[in-house]
Amino acid sequence: MATSRAPLRFAEAVSATVSESAGSGFFFDYDGTLAPIMRDPGAVFPVAGAVARLQVLARLVSKVAIVSARPAAYLRDRFSGAPQLRLFGLYGMQTVEDGRVRTDAEAELWAPVMRRVAEEAARDLPREILIEDKALIVALHYRSAPALRGAVERWSSRKAAELGLREQYGRMVVELRPPVERDKGTVVAREIETLTRAWYFGDDLSDGRAFDALRGREERDPAFMGVRVAVANTETGDELARVADFTVASPEDTPALLDHVISAFPGRPPAVGAGSRHR
Ligand SMILES: O=P(O)(O)OC[C@H]1O[C@H](O[C@H]2O[C@H](CO)[C@@H](O)[C@H](O)[C@H]2O)[C@H](O)[C@@H](O)[C@@H]1O
C-alpha cells in the first residue's frame, strides 16, 4: 500500500464530503474501530455514542455501512438502533436484507468443512485458546495465552493447506475461512462504484484491503476522493496508520471525529472543539 497524493487536510475532506453528500459514503470496521478490544468477543458492544452518530450520518449521506468479520446477525443485533446502516458480515459473505441475513451461496457450501474445523480445533488446541465458531469462519483467539501464538498459527496453516481454506491474521487471532473471493476490499470496491467520496475507518490487517480499494479507485478516477482513517493500536495498528490519511487514538475517539463531520452539514450545531484535531 503506497501513499501517492499530497496529504489530505481534514477540513478539506469534510467539506468535499458535505458538498457532495448524495455521492458520499462512510464504511466502518467494527472491533477495534467502533468497539473496544476485550478478552471475551461476546461481551463487546459499540462504544458510547457510536450507534447514534452512525444513524445521524446515514440520514446525511448516501450510504453508511459496517464491514466486519463478525456474523451479520451479530451486527444486526448490535446496530439495531441504526436501521439505515448497511451491514456486511463475515468479510462480505453475509449481508442483511430487509432484516434477514443473506449468506453467499458459494460460501454456504463450505459449512460442513468449517464445522469440522471447529470440532478439530476444539480437540487439538490447548484449552486456553478461545475458539469462536462463526459457522463459516473459525476464529482461533490467543489473547488469553499470547505464548501459544506459534502453535495456533502452525495448526491453522496445516489445516488451511489440508482443506484448501484461507487464513486471515488479526489482533491476537487467526481465522480460517472458505476460499471465496470476499474480503473487505471486494465489498468496499463494489459499494463505492456509485460514490464520488468514501471514508473507511479500520484498525486491523484485514482493513488494509479496504484502504487499497479506495486507493485503487482514486488511481482510476481522479474525481473520486477516498479518506482512510486508522484507529491506533499497538498490535496491528502501525501498518494501517502508515497509509492512513488520519488517525484516531482509540475506538472511543471515533464518535468525536464523526461529530466534526456531522457538524459541518448545514443546520447542524458545531462540534465541541471543532477543527482542533485530525489534521
Ligand atoms: O472485522 P472486525 O469487526 O474488526 O472483526 C475482527 C475480529 O474481531 C473480534 O476479535 C477481536 O476483538 C475481540 C473482542 O474485543 C478480541 O478478543 C480479539 O482478540 C480480537 O481479535 C472477533 O471476535 C473476531 O471474530 C473478528 O474476526
The ligand as an SDF file (V2000), in Angstrom:
LIG
                    3D

 27 28  0  0  0  0  0  0  0  0999 V2000
  -13.6890   -7.1010   11.2210 O   0  0  0  0  0  0  0  0  0  0  0  0
  -13.8420   -6.8100   12.6720 P   0  0  0  0  0  0  0  0  0  0  0  0
  -15.2010   -6.3250   13.0120 O   0  0  0  0  0  0  0  0  0  0  0  0
  -12.8020   -5.8770   13.1850 O   0  0  0  0  0  0  0  0  0  0  0  0
  -13.6290   -8.2030   13.4230 O   0  0  0  0  0  0  0  0  0  0  0  0
  -12.3130   -8.7240   13.6080 C   0  0  0  0  0  0  0  0  0  0  0  0
  -12.3630   -9.7550   14.7080 C   0  0  0  0  0  0  0  0  0  0  0  0
  -12.8840   -9.0810   15.8470 O   0  0  0  0  0  0  0  0  0  0  0  0
  -13.1010   -9.8550   17.0110 C   0  0  0  0  0  0  0  0  0  0  0  0
  -11.8510  -10.2320   17.5640 O   0  0  0  0  0  0  0  0  0  0  0  0
  -11.1210   -9.1010   18.0290 C   0  0  0  0  0  0  0  0  0  0  0  0
  -11.8780   -8.4700   19.0640 O   0  0  0  0  0  0  0  0  0  0  0  0
  -12.1310   -9.3270   20.2100 C   0  0  0  0  0  0  0  0  0  0  0  0
  -13.0750   -8.5890   21.1210 C   0  0  0  0  0  0  0  0  0  0  0  0
  -12.5420   -7.3560   21.5400 O   0  0  0  0  0  0  0  0  0  0  0  0
  -10.7900   -9.6730   20.8530 C   0  0  0  0  0  0  0  0  0  0  0  0
  -10.9910  -10.5160   21.9910 O   0  0  0  0  0  0  0  0  0  0  0  0
   -9.8930  -10.3720   19.8380 C   0  0  0  0  0  0  0  0  0  0  0  0
   -8.5950  -10.5790   20.3870 O   0  0  0  0  0  0  0  0  0  0  0  0
   -9.7640   -9.5390   18.5630 C   0  0  0  0  0  0  0  0  0  0  0  0
   -9.0700  -10.2570   17.5360 O   0  0  0  0  0  0  0  0  0  0  0  0
  -13.9680  -11.0510   16.7180 C   0  0  0  0  0  0  0  0  0  0  0  0
  -14.0700  -11.8430   17.8750 O   0  0  0  0  0  0  0  0  0  0  0  0
  -13.4540  -11.8230   15.5410 C   0  0  0  0  0  0  0  0  0  0  0  0
  -14.4080  -12.8210   15.1960 O   0  0  0  0  0  0  0  0  0  0  0  0
  -13.2640  -10.9100   14.3470 C   0  0  0  0  0  0  0  0  0  0  0  0
  -12.6890  -11.6340   13.2900 O   0  0  0  0  0  0  0  0  0  0  0  0
  1  2  2  0
  2  3  1  0
  2  4  1  0
  2  5  1  0
  5  6  1  0
  6  7  1  0
  7  8  1  0
  7 26  1  0
  8  9  1  0
  9 10  1  0
  9 22  1  0
 10 11  1  0
 11 12  1  0
 11 20  1  0
 12 13  1  0
 13 14  1  0
 13 16  1  0
 14 15  1  0
 16 17  1  0
 16 18  1  0
 18 19  1  0
 18 20  1  0
 20 21  1  0
 22 23  1  0
 22 24  1  0
 24 25  1  0
 24 26  1  0
 26 27  1  0
M  END
$$$$
